[in-house]
Amino acid sequence: MTVRLRDGESQEALLKRFRKKVTEGGILTVVRRRRWFVSKSEQRRIRKAKAIRRARQKRRRQERD
């Protein structure tokens, strides 16, 4: 990710633009995911747990409405 300092631009504005580009590019999520090795079976277990959590939240929302 590259940003160049524009004429009359402050360092804070440059940093803000850089952070925005990094966020939009999804770089941080990729870096965090690759920080440690996670086996395929562990990935499946995590995905299953997330799906169960989403289903519970959806059920709670439906019961509430």
C-alpha positions in Angstrom: 0.0 0.0 0.0 1.5 3.3 -1.0 0.4 6.9 -0.4 2.4 10.0 -1.5 2.5 13.2 0.4 0.5 15.8 -1.4 1.4 19.5 -1.6 0.5 21.2 1.6 -0.8 18.0 3.2 0.0 17.4 6.9 1.6 14.2 8.2 -1.6 13.5 10.1 -3.7 13.7 6.9 -1.3 11.5 5.1 -1.5 8.9 7.9 -5.3 9.1 7.9 -5.3 8.5 4.2 -2.9 5.5 4.6 -5.0 3.9 7.3 -8.2 4.3 5.2 -6.5 2.6 2.2 -5.2 -0.2 4.4 -8.7 -0.7 5.9 -10.4 -0.6 2.5 -7.9 -3.1 1.1 -8.5 -5.6 3.9 -4.8 -5.9 4.5 -5.1 -6.1 8.3 -7.5 -8.9 8.2 -5.2 -11.0 6.0 -2.2 -10.2 8.1 -4.0 -11.2 11.3 -5.3 -14.4 9.8 -1.8 -15.4 8.6 -0.1 -14.4 11.8 -0.3 -18.0 13.1 -0.7 -21.3 11.2 -4.1 -22.8 11.6 -4.7 -26.3 10.4 -7.6 -27.1 8.0 -9.5 -29.0 10.8 -9.1 -26.1 13.1 -10.4 -23.7 10.4 -13.5 -26.0 10.0 -14.1 -26.1 13.7 -13.9 -22.3 13.9 -16.2 -21.8 10.9 -18.7 -24.3 12.5 -18.6 -22.4 15.8 -19.2 -19.1 14.1 -22.1 -20.5 12.1 -23.7 -21.8 15.3 -23.2 -18.4 17.0 -24.8 -16.6 14.0 -27.8 -19.0 14.1 -28.3 -18.4 17.8 -28.2 -14.7 17.3 -30.6 -14.9 14.4 -33.0 -17.0 16.5 -32.8 -14.6 19.4 -33.6 -11.6 17.1 -36.6 -13.5 15.6 -37.9 -14.3 19.1 -37.5 -10.7 20.2 -39.4 -9.3 17.2 
